[in-house]
Amino acid sequence: MTKLNATRRQFFGLAAGGAAAATLALPQEGTAQTATKARIVIIGAGAGGTALANRLVRRLDGAEITLLDPRVEHLYQPGLSLVAAGLKPANYVTSLTTDWLPSGVKLIAERAAAIDPVAKTVATDSGQTLAYDFLVVAPGLILDHDAIEGFALDMVGQNGIGALYAGPEYAAKTWQAASKFTEEGGVGLFTRPETEMKCAGAPLKHTFLIDDIAKRAGNGGKIDVHYAAPQGALFGVPIVAEKVRMLFGDRGIASHMKHTLKSIDAGAKRARLATAEGEVEMDYDYIHVIPPQRAPEVIRQSGLSWADKWTDQGWVECDKATLQHLRYPEIWALGDVAGVPKGKTAASVKWQVPVVEDGLIAAIEGRDASETYNGYTSCPMITQVGRAMLIEFDYNNDLVPSFPGIIAPLEELWISWLMKEVALKATYNAMLRGRA
């Protein structure tokens, strides 16, 4: 059994058994520390930045580790789809950023305003200048709501408009609008953006869940569900796309491929979408809006982005195996902002963090790094309340199941639902502590 498969089984073993076994996937307490005076700056205290900070504190002796993030709240983003379906309250996904940070890490509660990779400095909103020897950029991404003409966040929850990605408050308001649709019926229009996005399965999960909840309430005959996406397939992994297509067919969900949401008329409840043949309009009673997603402005203005890929989105140029910047070797990208073909999920972050940790420590120790990231991405694809498919895949779009012969990745199973709805949060929390 390869090291990756063994560790992945430990990760999902955590999902089944909770945090008690969390130390299995991590260097054990007592591991010799590396003495260093290195100045390490981590931009972003989300899943990646927090998990990495916890691990580095245990691995390094004497390092100056600074974490830069203005957010008071830490968001458990995998839970937003459950909040938007009325299955969890909004506070299920919130905690304090400081709850997860170890002693030995300095938190500056400010935003990174500028990065100078030549001078090796980061400037903050207040004008502080932080010099670094090593930099990890993990600020997440931004939701470009302004790209959808006629849409504003204060509309969410009213006039049949949902937008779960925007945060816990908006996920709860999304359920207000969606629950009315499940009771009263009408046309439901579920969308996704043309850009890269975090958890590309989330639009499908929301579609499946709202459709299922309406039918469980006996209102299946009242609803007409449509899914519109700019892509040519329902999912990036062909075998999964075909499975979703079959499930949509069985459930009467209409698919509209190569349809890009451009604007909404909230008063008329009408959406305008771009297609290869021109623009079309679709009326709706409920619409779920997911806007284009891009790297934060500080990344796009820093010279760290790809010059010839994702030019409208600004993801960080890095080696897809090591996550190390291709032009500035003292910089690593981590999480959503990384310009790699896969990996914008919490499970991906779990496998990226040890790679960045190893690369950074190898640089300090003057050796070659040994860990690599193969694009591992996990999507517990909820297909109905109480059932999900545990889909795991890599850069090659190969399925890489953690429990072959036990959990079939393309079957709707209760155990896969249990991992998403009950056990995944304990695993995620262990990851934040650097213990999974």
Disulfide bonds with the S-S distance in Angstrom:
none
